[in-house]
Amino acid sequence: MSGVLYLIGVGLSPSQVTQEAINVLKNAGSVFAEEYTSMFELNLGQFLTSLIGKPVVMLSRRELEDEGGEALIRAVKEHGSAALVTIGDPMLATTHSALLANAAQMGIKVRVINGVSIVCSAISQAGLSPYKLGPVATVTYERMGVLSTRAYEVLSSNLSNGLHTLLLLDIKDDGGFMGIDDAVNIMLRIENETKLGVITGDLIAVFESRVGWGDQVIVVGPLINPPNLKAPSVIVVPGLLNPVEWEFLKIVYGAGEELLKRHVNHVKSLLNNPQFSSRLQ
């Protein structure tokens, strides 16, 4: 089979769509989009239609995951090329990786057009060094009576190595997005069960709401005291702070000197603690 399947990231907001993405979309035989893995500032389908001047077919999670993206494969067969648009950077979702691998096995050429990702944006907005970012984790809801502790374990391990942690927030089964307060309550529930002393009043977080949107809001404060912010949101928990990071959080976001000192001392107390890293084995 010949043809090309494009996976295109359009960033976090309309202003971040690249010229490369626009050119590919205008020339693709068929254009599809999904918005169940993230949230866009405008209606994604309507925005894309007005941008490229042709219809855009919205695909559901079932069509992409359960059906393996059959609609995309059919479009490539019929038109020679097809494009799937995703919010942010497309390869951050394993669904998209599996989709491209499946298409490549069928002899279809695949090409990724990158977009602005929440991972890069969240760390940059926080003024923290990307070189000190540890593994990323998602705070998830309890499902089928099981509450995953993965996010807490990743946070604990990162802090024990002095690294920063980006916590993404889960998507509800009905398509809604987890709020910051829900995420913090879930993390505190795990803390109360493990009693490891990772999350205390001394641990600060950078709470980020609607990154890249016109109404973006960023607040720095104790993790246990989350602000009331709109979705979609993420939480960045700093590890050890170098002088530049310290000054950025202090001057740009108004983090108090005493709060920063307590945070750093708390992280230092967790350094090289084997019980945290061992939980990830």
C-alpha positions, 0 to 999 in steps of 0.5 A: 500500500502507498500513500502518506498519513500525517500526524499534525500537532497544532499546539495549545491555542490557535496562535501556535499553529505553524505554517508547515501544519497549515500547508500540509492540511491544505494539501492533504486528501482528507483531514481528521481531528481528535480532541479527547486527549486534550482541550483547545481554546476554540472548537477545534473542528470549526477552527480547522475548517475555517483555517484550511477551507475544507471539511474536517472529520472529528474522530472519537476515542473509539474510532482511533483506539478500538477501531485502530484508526480504520477511517484514516487508513481508508482515506489514505487508500482513497485519496492518497493522503490523510492527516490527523490533527491533535492538540499540542504535540502529537507524539506525547500520546501513546495512542498516536504512536500506535496508530503510526506504527500500524500504518507503517506496517501496512506500507503507508508512509508516516510523517509527524508535524510537531506542535507546541507541547504542554511538557515544554510549555509548562516547564518554560512558563514555570521558569524551571530548567528542562534539564532537571525535569524528571519523568512525567506522570498523570494524576488519575481518577480511581477506576474499578475500585483501584486508585493508581499511585503512579503519580505519587511514586514518580513525584517521590522518586523525582524529589529524592533526586532533586528533580522537577515533576510535571503532573498532567491531569486525567480526563474523566470518562465523560470527556471532562478534565480533572481540576487541580483541586481533585488532583491535589486531593488524590495525591493527599489521599495517597500521602495519607495512606503511605505516610511517607512525608513527601507531600507536606505544607513545605512543598510548593507547586506551580499551578498552571491553567490554560497554558498558551490561551488568552486567559492563562493563569499561573500561581505558585504556592503550597501544593496542599493549598491549590487555587481555584483555576479553570481546566485544562490545568497542570501542576509542576512541582519543583525539585531543588532550585538553582539561583536563577529558578529561585529568583524567577519564582520569587520575582515573577510569581511572587513566591515568598522567600521563606516559602522557597527556603522551606521548600528547598529544605524539605526537598533536601530532606528527601534526597537519595531516599531509597524507599522512594526510588525503589517504589518505581522498580 
